[in-house]
């Protein structure tokens, strides 16, 4: 669906806003669906009510189709055209091929959605539910990645930035910033990537208790970065500097709307409670072994190691000096957790092999003490000892 030829063409901002509204609506739909699906699962995340889960997903698919028809169907083609024009005017950069592939994928999804909307089946029929389910991947492609098309369309013609400083001024400000960095008084505040693939960092340059907002191009922790401007405040900097482009993703197949179903998981709190309530060594041993279990339903200690490894990959993917240093630290911590996990596993096996129970003198204490009968007179309390008067 496109606007009539004689109608006014939407502006780039209107096209970007249409995609933004769709993304916001999809985020609401996704959250509502997760709440509904949570009601179909047990305490460990296993689905118990498959029919109710299927109904929740069918409602999600239908709502997503309606959201696309309302917000994006009239504007998708125009948005992609504007994004392609802007993409063709950008300077060469590593990310442009990936962006072009995203736009091509969105165009293919748009064609699939249009073909389906042009042949709607009977409302409420199994055929309609099947059609909506088949469209879900195409709708989530727009929800996940249309921010790239929106950014390109909304920044059309405004990506080129001229450094407002002369060569002498740039050298002088860069020297001042480097000196402040050596003193520990160059405080980064915000960073982003420009359309040419170069990182931009806003930082507060502190000199004699006065702070100046400066913009740096390049990695502030690597040789070769430069100051490209100084500003009175963030708004002025935002108007003068290259606009930010959408950041990348750690893994190309990521989708917030198509997360894999999580494996059943027992929390550390519950395992700790199992040990507190245990009376035999084997029960406490099983709690420890559950924490160190590997595989599909891995335990919390193994999940912690996975978190450290993934966070290390993220830090390394930042491609900065600090990112690589932090990645090495997280990698070392992951190896320590792996060693600790194996030690805990061995201790758990040894605990289970003791074949012992807690001694009976560890008597439980009643949390609720017996109350006297209603017709029973409570015993007379013993007389209080008189306190002698202290003489001065």
Rosetta blueprint (number, residue, H / E / L):
1 X L
2 X L
3 X L
4 X L
5 X L
6 X L
7 X L
8 X L
9 X L
10 X L
11 X L
12 X H
13 X H
14 X H
15 X H
16 X H
17 X H
18 X H
19 X H
20 X H
21 X H
22 X H
23 X H
24 X H
25 X H
26 X H
27 X H
28 X H
29 X H
30 X H
31 X H
32 X H
33 X H
34 X H
35 X H
36 X H
37 X H
38 X H
39 X L
40 X L
41 X E
42 X L
43 X L
44 X L
45 X L
46 X L
47 X E
48 X L
49 X L
50 X H
51 X H
52 X H
53 X H
54 X H
55 X H
56 X H
57 X H
58 X H
59 X H
60 X H
61 X H
62 X H
63 X H
64 X H
65 X H
66 X H
67 X H
68 X H
69 X H
70 X H
71 X H
72 X L
73 X L
74 X L
75 X L
76 X H
77 X H
78 X H
79 X H
80 X H
81 X H
82 X H
83 X H
84 X H
85 X H
86 X H
87 X H
88 X H
89 X L
90 X L
91 X L
92 X L
93 X L
94 X L
95 X L
96 X H
97 X H
98 X H
99 X H
100 X H
101 X H
102 X H
103 X H
104 X H
105 X H
106 X H
107 X H
108 X H
109 X H
110 X H
111 X H
112 X H
113 X H
114 X H
115 X H
116 X H
117 X H
118 X H
119 X L
120 X L
121 X L
122 X L
123 X L
124 X L
125 X L
126 X H
127 X H
128 X H
129 X H
130 X H
131 X H
132 X H
133 X H
134 X H
135 X H
136 X H
137 X H
138 X H
139 X H
140 X H
141 X H
142 X H
143 X H
144 X H
145 X H
146 X H
147 X H
148 X H
149 X H
150 X H
151 X H
152 X H
153 X H
154 X H
155 X L
156 X L
157 X L
158 X L
159 X L
160 X L
161 X L
162 X L
163 X L
164 X L
165 X L
166 X L
167 X H
168 X H
169 X H
170 X H
171 X H
172 X H
173 X H
174 X H
175 X H
176 X H
177 X H
178 X H
179 X H
180 X H
181 X H
182 X H
183 X H
184 X L
185 X L
186 X E
187 X E
188 X E
189 X E
190 X E
191 X E
192 X E
193 X E
194 X L
195 X L
196 X L
197 X L
198 X L
199 X E
200 X E
201 X E
202 X E
203 X E
204 X E
205 X E
206 X E
207 X E
208 X L
209 X L
210 X E
211 X E
212 X E
213 X E
214 X E
215 X E
216 X E
217 X E
218 X L
219 X L
220 X L
221 X L
222 X L
223 X L
224 X L
225 X L
226 X E
227 X E
228 X E
229 X E
230 X E
231 X E
232 X L
233 X L
234 X H
235 X H
236 X H
237 X H
238 X H
239 X H
240 X H
241 X L
242 X L
243 X L
244 X L
245 X L
246 X L
247 X L
248 X L
249 X L
250 X L
251 X L
252 X L
253 X L
254 X L
255 X L
256 X L
257 X L
258 X L
259 X L
260 X L
261 X L
262 X L
263 X L
264 X L
265 X L
266 X L
267 X L
268 X H
269 X H
270 X H
271 X H
272 X H
273 X H
274 X H
275 X H
276 X H
277 X H
278 X L
279 X L
280 X E
281 X H
282 X H
283 X H
284 X H
285 X H
286 X H
287 X H
288 X H
289 X H
290 X H
291 X H
292 X H
293 X L
294 X L
295 X L
296 X L
297 X L
298 X L
299 X L
300 X H
301 X H
302 X H
303 X H
304 X H
305 X H
306 X H
307 X H
308 X H
309 X H
310 X H
311 X H
312 X H
313 X H
314 X H
315 X H
316 X H
317 X H
318 X L
319 X L
320 X L
321 X H
322 X H
323 X H
324 X H
325 X H
326 X H
327 X H
328 X H
329 X H
330 X H
331 X H
332 X H
333 X H
334 X H
335 X H
336 X H
337 X H
338 X H
339 X H
340 X H
341 X H
342 X H
343 X H
344 X H
345 X H
346 X H
347 X H
348 X H
349 X H
350 X H
351 X H
352 X H
353 X H
354 X L
355 X L
356 X L
357 X E
358 X L
359 X L
360 X L
361 X L
362 X L
363 X L
364 X L
365 X L
366 X L
367 X L
368 X L
369 X L
370 X L
371 X L
372 X L
373 X L
374 X L
375 X L
376 X L
377 X L
378 X L
379 X L
380 X L
381 X L
382 X L
383 X L
384 X L
385 X L
386 X L
387 X L
388 X L
389 X L
390 X L
391 X L
392 X L
